[in-house]
Amino acid sequence: MQGVSRVLIDGVPDTAVPVTDRAFQYGDGLFETIRLVAGQLSLWRLHRERLESGARTLGIPLDLQCVEQHCAVLTQGIAAGVVRITVSRGDSLRGYAPLADAHPRIVCALYPAAAPDPRPYVQGVRVRLCDTRLAEQPRLAGLKHLNRLEQVLARQEWSTSEFAEGLMLDVAGRLIEGTFTNVFLVLDDRICTPRLDRCGVAGVMRRYLLEQRPGMDGHTVSECDLWPRDIEAARECFVTNSLIGIWPVHTIVIDGAARQLTGVTMGRQISAEVERRLGFTNSN
Ligand SMILES: Cc1ncc(COP(=O)(O)O)c(C=O)c1O
């Protein structure tokens, strides 16, 4: 299969999922996308915890040890790359009700590492504010579930390389996240990231920053309600995910008007510290 180096379905080399699979039918499942660095799954504990809590919320009886075993086989002898774990509730007939004896299906796929590009980390990136809004669904908020149609719609709002990412608001107008990243604003000596209790994906890199505070000396970091006016007031902005690490943002385009941020110093500092600890610009 193009672009994929290896795939295991329930631990066996295979690339075909049946049409009865509920991930195919309803998006009934979860996924994780993880960097493989020096043969290790980077930030695995945090990915594992999100997968475990997502499976608990959806009521999918997932065996995490099985997932770990399949990943170990998948990555054997490989130093660097990207691992995607997709967990589906398994097969069922038509209709939303799951079968009582459904067995989750675990798909582990290995992709090659992207070519290193230090530019976004050093220069920062240009992003836009998307028109597509995120719906509120507290029961699914934070989960990395397989229904990503809002992101698919938002990502079709631009097609050139002019923008590296699009930021998204919820239906009430609060800033929530990027289409494939979480977002942080630097407001004076406070670093704020949107609360994700109504919608949004609780990113592993976001959690790492909130807990470990790399390169954030002299600043507090917290979850807040943020609005477009906070983007206007922000000194800096940066976006994060577990594959890219941290990209400082130098420009945000809102309704066609470009707002230049004062600088990228803090974002660059945090990015460099995360790079030092986890190794991002060189091999991501
Ligand atoms: C919608 C969305 N938000 C946030 C993130 C960041 O998550 P993580 O840090 O776990 O990669 C992602 C990652 O793909 C995403 O798709």
Boltz pocket constraint, residues with backbone or C-beta under 6 A from the ligand:
constraints:
  - pocket:
      binder: B
      contacts: [[A, 33], [A, 151], [A, 177], [A, 178], [A, 179], [A, 180], [A, 181], [A, 182], [A, 200], [A, 201], [A, 202], [A, 203], [A, 204], [A, 205], [A, 206], [A, 240], [A, 241], [A, 242], [A, 243]]
      max_distance: 6.0
